[in-house]
């Protein structure tokens, strides 16, 4: 942080029925002075272990909200929150301070919480999430389907959306079991009146499956790669444009390299 080596990239999210971009997820990148690009999957767990994620997470939230507040269109902004931030910091107070400082409307901010981050102290997590909801912020359950998925958590916590992990999405056209799980998730979400966003959509086959199952929203390389926000000016300014998902076979090597992030 002191060397200004962190930066943010943004990945578009779109409604499946119309392909219209409704928001962006802010993603952290680290370009080390001598080591080059370091993947978030490498440095984020270390930052969480040593507690540095509190300062890093605050930086990400502040910078992302400040950026979104400059957009002509009031698109949504999604920001990941770690278990350390949820349980060890003053997250509701920090979010309230940053929203006031940047002028971003609370309804435009969505905080993504992994279900695994809830189990450390369910009582505290529930209290924090309710405080965030009182601010008008949206809460999404991230990485749903990766090991801790619980129906009781979906009922107990005030989630506004379910984000299905890319590991399930990428198997729907090759695995009957993955497809069955996805259909069960969609049915559950409809019963709870929660929209579902499918992460990691990369192929036309995956997109066709999601549309056939009436999935609500999508995010992934088929729609757009994480890039500096300037590259998405056609969506953040004026009336915006409808995004057209494109096959990425010609970019396959680059997709494999970046998929862990």
C-alpha positions as CSV (number, residue, x, y, z in Angstrom):
1,X,0.0,0.0,0.0
2,X,2.8,2.4,0.8
3,X,4.4,1.8,-2.6
4,X,1.1,2.3,-4.4
5,X,1.3,-1.2,-5.9
6,X,-2.3,-2.0,-5.4
7,X,-5.0,-1.2,-8.0
8,X,-8.6,-2.1,-8.7
9,X,-10.1,-3.8,-11.8
10,X,-13.8,-4.2,-12.4
11,X,-15.8,-7.0,-13.9
12,X,-19.2,-6.4,-15.3
13,X,-22.4,-8.2,-14.1
14,X,-25.4,-8.4,-16.4
15,X,-29.1,-9.5,-16.4
16,X,-29.3,-12.7,-18.3
17,X,-32.6,-12.0,-20.0
18,X,-31.4,-8.7,-21.5
19,X,-27.6,-8.8,-21.3
20,X,-27.8,-5.3,-19.8
21,X,-25.0,-4.5,-17.4
22,X,-26.4,-3.5,-14.0
23,X,-23.2,-3.4,-12.0
24,X,-19.5,-4.2,-11.5
25,X,-17.5,-6.2,-9.0
26,X,-14.3,-4.5,-7.8
27,X,-11.3,-6.8,-7.7
28,X,-7.9,-6.2,-6.1
29,X,-4.7,-6.5,-8.0
30,X,-1.1,-6.3,-6.8
31,X,1.7,-5.4,-9.3
32,X,4.9,-5.9,-7.3
33,X,7.9,-3.8,-8.2
34,X,10.2,-6.7,-8.8
35,X,8.0,-9.9,-8.7
36,X,5.4,-8.5,-11.1
37,X,1.7,-9.5,-10.8
38,X,0.9,-11.5,-7.7
39,X,-2.4,-13.4,-7.7
40,X,-5.0,-12.5,-5.1
41,X,-5.2,-16.2,-4.3
42,X,-1.6,-16.0,-3.1
43,X,-1.6,-12.8,-1.1
44,X,-5.1,-12.5,0.3
45,X,-4.9,-15.6,2.6
46,X,-1.6,-14.2,3.9
47,X,-3.1,-10.8,4.5
48,X,-6.0,-12.5,6.4
49,X,-3.7,-14.6,8.5
50,X,-1.6,-11.6,9.7
51,X,-4.5,-9.1,10.0
52,X,-3.3,-6.8,7.2
53,X,-6.6,-7.5,5.4
54,X,-8.3,-5.0,7.6
55,X,-6.3,-2.1,6.2
56,X,-6.3,-3.6,2.7
57,X,-10.1,-4.2,2.8
58,X,-10.7,-0.6,3.9
59,X,-8.6,0.7,1.0
60,X,-10.5,-1.4,-1.5
61,X,-13.9,-0.3,-0.2
62,X,-12.9,3.3,-0.1
63,X,-11.4,3.4,-3.6
64,X,-14.2,1.3,-5.1
65,X,-16.9,3.5,-3.6
66,X,-15.1,6.7,-4.6
67,X,-14.9,5.4,-8.2
68,X,-18.5,4.2,-8.4
69,X,-19.7,7.6,-7.2
70,X,-18.2,9.2,-10.3
71,X,-20.2,7.1,-12.8
72,X,-22.9,8.9,-14.8
73,X,-25.2,5.8,-14.4
74,X,-26.1,4.6,-10.9
75,X,-24.8,1.1,-11.5
76,X,-24.3,-1.3,-8.6
77,X,-20.9,-2.0,-7.0
78,X,-20.0,-5.3,-5.5
79,X,-17.1,-5.6,-3.0
80,X,-15.8,-8.7,-1.3
81,X,-15.6,-8.8,2.5
82,X,-13.3,-11.3,4.3
83,X,-14.1,-13.2,7.5
84,X,-11.5,-11.1,9.3
85,X,-13.4,-7.9,8.4
86,X,-16.7,-9.4,9.3
87,X,-15.6,-10.5,12.8
88,X,-12.6,-8.5,13.7
89,X,-13.2,-4.9,12.6
90,X,-15.8,-2.2,12.8
91,X,-17.3,-3.0,9.4
92,X,-20.7,-1.3,9.7
93,X,-19.2,1.9,11.1
94,X,-16.5,1.9,8.4
95,X,-19.1,1.3,5.6
96,X,-21.2,4.2,6.9
97,X,-18.2,6.5,7.0
98,X,-17.1,5.6,3.5
99,X,-20.6,6.0,2.0
100,X,-20.9,9.5,3.6
101,X,-17.4,10.4,2.5
102,X,-17.8,9.3,-1.1
103,X,-21.5,10.2,-1.5
104,X,-22.3,6.8,-2.9
105,X,-25.9,5.8,-2.3
106,X,-26.1,2.8,0.1
107,X,-28.5,0.9,-2.2
108,X,-25.8,0.8,-4.9
109,X,-23.3,-1.0,-2.7
110,X,-23.4,-4.8,-2.4
111,X,-21.1,-6.6,0.0
112,X,-20.2,-10.2,-0.8
113,X,-19.9,-12.5,2.1
114,X,-18.7,-16.2,1.8
115,X,-20.8,-18.6,3.8
116,X,-17.7,-20.0,5.4
117,X,-17.0,-16.6,7.0
118,X,-20.2,-16.9,9.0
119,X,-19.5,-20.1,11.0
120,X,-16.7,-18.6,13.1
121,X,-19.2,-16.7,15.2
122,X,-22.7,-16.9,13.8
123,X,-24.2,-14.6,16.5
124,X,-21.7,-11.8,15.8
125,X,-22.0,-12.3,12.0
126,X,-25.7,-12.0,12.2
127,X,-25.5,-8.8,14.2
128,X,-23.0,-7.2,11.8
129,X,-25.1,-8.1,8.7
130,X,-28.2,-6.6,10.3
131,X,-26.4,-3.4,11.0
132,X,-25.2,-3.3,7.4
133,X,-28.8,-3.9,6.1
134,X,-30.0,-1.0,8.3
135,X,-27.6,1.2,6.4
136,X,-29.4,0.2,3.2
137,X,-26.5,-1.9,1.8
138,X,-27.2,-5.1,-0.1
139,X,-25.7,-8.4,1.1
140,X,-24.8,-11.3,-1.3
141,X,-23.8,-14.8,-0.3
142,X,-20.7,-15.5,-2.3
143,X,-19.2,-18.8,-3.5
144,X,-22.5,-20.7,-2.8
145,X,-22.0,-24.4,-3.3
146,X,-18.4,-24.7,-2.2
147,X,-18.6,-26.7,1.0
148,X,-20.5,-24.8,3.7
149,X,-23.9,-24.3,2.0
150,X,-26.6,-24.5,4.6
151,X,-30.4,-24.0,4.2
152,X,-30.5,-22.7,7.8
153,X,-28.0,-19.9,6.9
154,X,-30.1,-18.8,4.0
155,X,-33.1,-18.5,6.3
156,X,-31.3,-16.9,9.2
157,X,-29.2,-14.3,7.4
158,X,-30.6,-11.2,5.5
159,X,-29.1,-12.1,2.1
160,X,-30.3,-10.2,-1.0
161,X,-28.7,-12.5,-3.6
162,X,-27.0,-15.9,-4.0
163,X,-23.8,-16.0,-6.1
164,X,-23.2,-19.5,-7.4
165,X,-19.5,-20.5,-7.4
166,X,-17.8,-20.9,-10.8
167,X,-16.8,-24.5,-10.1
168,X,-20.4,-25.5,-10.4
169,X,-21.1,-23.3,-13.4
170,X,-18.2,-24.6,-15.4
171,X,-19.4,-28.2,-15.0
172,X,-23.1,-27.9,-15.9
173,X,-22.6,-28.9,-19.6
174,X,-20.3,-31.8,-18.8
175,X,-21.6,-33.2,-15.5
176,X,-25.2,-34.4,-14.9
177,X,-24.5,-34.1,-11.1
178,X,-23.4,-30.4,-11.4
179,X,-26.4,-29.6,-13.5
180,X,-28.8,-31.2,-11.0
181,X,-27.2,-29.3,-8.1
182,X,-27.6,-26.0,-10.1
183,X,-31.2,-26.8,-10.8
184,X,-31.7,-27.4,-7.1
185,X,-30.1,-24.1,-6.2
186,X,-32.4,-22.2,-8.7
187,X,-35.4,-23.9,-7.2
188,X,-34.3,-23.1,-3.7
189,X,-33.6,-19.4,-4.6
190,X,-37.0,-19.1,-6.3
191,X,-38.7,-20.4,-3.1
192,X,-36.8,-17.9,-1.0
193,X,-37.4,-15.1,-3.6
194,X,-33.7,-14.5,-4.0
195,X,-32.0,-13.7,-7.3
196,X,-29.1,-15.9,-8.4
197,X,-26.0,-14.7,-10.1
198,X,-23.8,-17.3,-11.8
199,X,-20.1,-16.7,-11.6
200,X,-17.4,-17.7,-14.0
201,X,-19.5,-18.0,-17.2
202,X,-17.1,-18.7,-20.0
203,X,-18.9,-20.7,-22.8
204,X,-22.0,-20.5,-24.9
205,X,-23.1,-23.9,-23.5
206,X,-23.0,-22.6,-20.0
207,X,-24.9,-19.5,-21.0
208,X,-27.6,-21.6,-22.7
209,X,-28.0,-23.8,-19.7
210,X,-28.4,-20.8,-17.4
211,X,-31.0,-19.2,-19.7
212,X,-32.9,-22.5,-19.9
213,X,-33.0,-22.6,-16.1
214,X,-34.1,-19.0,-15.8
215,X,-31.0,-17.9,-13.9
216,X,-31.3,-14.2,-13.1
217,X,-27.8,-12.7,-13.6
218,X,-24.3,-13.6,-14.9
219,X,-20.7,-12.7,-14.5
220,X,-17.6,-14.1,-16.2
221,X,-15.2,-13.9,-19.1
222,X,-18.0,-14.5,-21.7
223,X,-19.4,-11.2,-20.7
224,X,-16.2,-9.3,-19.9
225,X,-12.8,-9.7,-18.3
226,X,-11.7,-7.7,-15.2
227,X,-10.3,-4.5,-16.5
228,X,-9.6,-0.9,-15.4
229,X,-13.0,0.9,-15.3
230,X,-12.0,3.2,-18.1
231,X,-12.5,0.3,-20.5
232,X,-16.1,0.1,-19.6
233,X,-17.0,3.7,-20.2
234,X,-19.7,2.7,-22.6
235,X,-21.6,1.2,-19.6
236,X,-20.8,3.7,-16.9
237,X,-21.6,6.9,-18.9
238,X,-24.8,8.1,-20.6
239,X,-27.5,5.6,-21.1
240,X,-25.2,2.6,-21.3
241,X,-25.2,-0.2,-23.8
242,X,-26.3,-3.8,-23.9
243,X,-23.4,-6.2,-23.5
244,X,-23.1,-9.0,-26.0
245,X,-21.4,-12.1,-24.6
246,X,-18.7,-13.4,-27.0
247,X,-17.0,-16.8,-27.3
248,X,-13.5,-16.6,-25.8
249,X,-11.9,-19.6,-27.5
250,X,-9.3,-17.4,-29.1
251,X,-8.3,-16.1,-25.7
252,X,-8.2,-19.5,-24.0
253,X,-4.6,-19.2,-22.8
254,X,-5.2,-15.9,-21.1
255,X,-8.4,-17.2,-19.5
256,X,-6.6,-20.1,-17.9
257,X,-3.9,-17.8,-16.6
258,X,-6.4,-15.4,-15.0
259,X,-9.1,-17.8,-13.8
260,X,-7.7,-18.2,-10.3
261,X,-8.3,-14.5,-9.6
